[in-house]
């Protein structure tokens, strides 16, 4: 069953459950309205509600089509709002959609691809009848605030992963899997920003524009939603920069370690070149060579090799090449 809840409220108190084909119209009383919640509805159910509440066909089409960007549309004396929900699954952000039809005496929510039920939100609002009794615009604010608050755990989880990456690159080289993880997270953040920016614009429009069904006294609440969305967007933008810095810092660390290894190899090659050169000279098959028949020549040559190699070793140690 796609109808999650369908209730009549008056002065912030639930009066009774109603059928979705029951028309309740109290345009002269803001405190009395219907809140219908649908999850993955079929076209017939939306068509029934469209006939009862005069929903615009374009809004109905957008509500049934997943993948829409957040927006606020005005159709006569009704509002149509789309918000995108997000859920983190193994550091991959899965998106859902919540479409909201707002009239003076009704608010209809249509959820698609979202695992976050509105049941806790409905219970929370029913426990605070002072706000619920203000009308559908306060319910709309609560829904948008509920959606935006779901973004913060995602950002914090990715932030923790990024901080762990920063710690790991100080001890180990970035391997192929870690580099792929960095770019995957960066790609998820870019996609997330494509949702956050329109979400900010939708909240800004609700907070600063004269719209039907929105009481001027409710605008500060939508300003709060806008501030929350902007805060999340700022955090995401910062995480993108940190991921770029992690990749660049990892490359610098790798270059530094490669340079240190190269210097060590060069130093040892220089030290080993001394006995190699001397042994190469005295390994030639010439009959007449200096000190070839000297009794102490062998020991002198060995001593010279050890002294020269020792001096080179001390020098390279002072240069921190070894």
Secondary structure, DSSP 8 states (H G I E B T S, - for coil): --EEEEEEEETTEEEEE--TT-----TT-TTEEEEEEEES--HHHHHHHHHHHT--HHHHHHHHSS----EEEEETTEEEEEEEEEEEETTEEEEEEEEEEE-SSEEEEEEES----SHHHHHHHHT-HHHHTT-HHHHHHHHHHHHHHHHHHHHHHHHHHHHHHHHHTTTS---HHHHHHHHHHHHHHHHHHHHHHHHHHHHHHHHHS--TT--GGGHHHHHHHHHHHHHHHHHHHHHHHHHHHHHHHHHHHHHHHHHHHHHHHHHHHHHHHHHHHHHHHHTS--S--TTTT-TTHHHHHHHHHHHHHHHHHHHHHHTT--
